[in-house]
Amino acid sequence: MNKVIHLTVISNFATVGRLDLVRDTVSPLYLPTDVYDEIIVGQLAGYAFYDDIERHIAPFAPDGWLHLVAMTEDEIQLFAELPAHLHRGERACLSIARQRRWGFLSDDRAARQKALAWDIPLSGTLGVLLLAIQDGRLTIGAGNTLLREMIVSGNYRSPTHDLALLLPSS
């Protein structure tokens, strides 16, 4: 299933230098132009973890795995109807996901609540980490280390500090 990705998830994995986990775990992924604009603002504000993000984005990079996508006219209409307390990137992701019946990756509480109300398939940073563990890309220990690094960076407020608590018991 195609998915749109919000800045929150990109930021968490970029902060710890592990965008590869997102790429390898939940592709194909689409990056709304409004979210890309937020990345540019972050670069200009000095967030160094965004410095080489273009090498992951198609069409800027021929092998980019984040596919830049613009909203259609219907999606723009839906975008305009969403509440202003949602940021532009969140509204763009929600509009695209709903209209195209795609999944949505975000850690923003308000955006996630709207996605759930609209029955949009949803995941976020914890979901990506858990899938990476279940697929054997990470051990629980390595996943918890990454989670701690995201939290310590001040970039992520996680509801848990131990991914083992979220894994299905065997």
N, C-alpha and C positions, 0 to 999 in steps of 0.2 A: 504494500500500500504506500502510495506517495504521502509525504508528510511535509508540513511547513514547520520551520523552526524559528523560535523566538530568541531574542538577544540573551535572555537569562541563561539558557542552556549553553549557547555558544560561549558566553563569557565565562561560565564556570569551568568548562573544559579548556578554553584557551588560557585561562589563568594558570592552570597546572600543566600546560603544554601537552595536552592529550586529546586534541581534536580528532586524532586518528580513531579513538574509541567510538566517537559519534559516527564517523564515516563507516567504520567496519561493523557497527552494531545496528544502525537504524536507517541506512540508505534505502531508497533514494530520498534525498532531502531537497526542499525548495526554500529559498531565502527571498522573502518579499523585498522589493526595492525599498520600502519604508524601514525595514529592519537594517538593510545595508546602510541607509542614511544614518541610522543611529550608530552603526559601527564607525562611520566616518567621523561623526561628532566625537565619539570616544577616542579615536586616533588623535584628533585635533586637541583633545583635552589631556593628552599625554598617557593614555592607557597603552603601555607598551605591548601588552599581550595581543593587541589587535594589529600590530605593525605589519605582519606578513599574511594577513587574512586573505588578501586577494589571490594568493596562490592556491587557495581552496575553492575559489568561486569561479564557476563557468558563467559567462564566457571570458573572463579575464585570464583564466588559465585553461589551456586546452584539456588538461586532465582534472579540472575542477570537479568536485563532488557536491558542492553546494550550488544548486542551479538557481540563478537569479530569475525571479518571476515578478511580473507586473500584474496588477489587478485588472480585471475586465470591467466593462461598464456596470454590469450587475453587481459585481463585488464592490465597486466604488460606491454604489447606491447603498448597499448594506453597511459598508464602512461608515458612511455619513450618518446612519441611523443608530450606530452604537454609542453608548454613553461616553461623554468626554473624559470621565475619570480613567478610562483605559487609554494608554499611550498609543500613538500612531502605529507602531510596530505590532502591538497586541491586536489592535483593531484590524490591521491588514491581514495578519495571520488568521484571525477568526473568520473574517470575510471569505478569504480564499478557501480555508478548510471547509466551511459550511457549504459554499457554492459548489465546490469540486468534490465534496465528500472525501476529503483527505484527512489524515491524522494531524495532530498538533502537538509539538513539543514546547512546553513552557513551564516555568516555575512560579510565575506570577499568580498569586491567589485569585485575584479578581478575574483575570483572563481564564484561568482554569475553571472557575465557577460558571462562567458563561459557556465555555466549551461543554461542560457537563450538562448544563441546561439544554444545550442544542444537540446532545448526543454525539458530539465529535469525539472520535477516538483520541485519547490523551495520554501523554507520558511527559517525563521531564528528566532532570539530572539523575535522580535516584533510579528511575526506570532504566536509563541507559546503563548506569553502573551495574544494576542487578542483571540485566541481559548480558552484559559483558562477563559477569561472573558465571552465569548459567551456561554461556557458550564456551567457557574455558579461556577467554581472553585475559581474565584477571582472576587472581585468587581473592578470597574474602579479605585477607590481610591487605593485599595491594589495593583493593577497592576502598577499604576503610582508610588507608593512608591517603589516597586521592581525595576522599570525602573530607578528611581532616584538613588537608591543604586548602581545599576550596573554602572551608569554614574559616580557617585562620586568615586567609587572604582578605576576609571581610566582605567577600563577594557573594557568599551564599549562607543563608540561614536555613539550615536543614532541620526537619522535624525529628531526625534521629542521628546518632553518631556511630551506630553499629548496623551495617547492612545485613548481618546475619539474622537480625530480628525480623527482617522483611522477606527473607527467603522462605519458600515453602519447606516445611519440615519433611525429611525423607523417611 
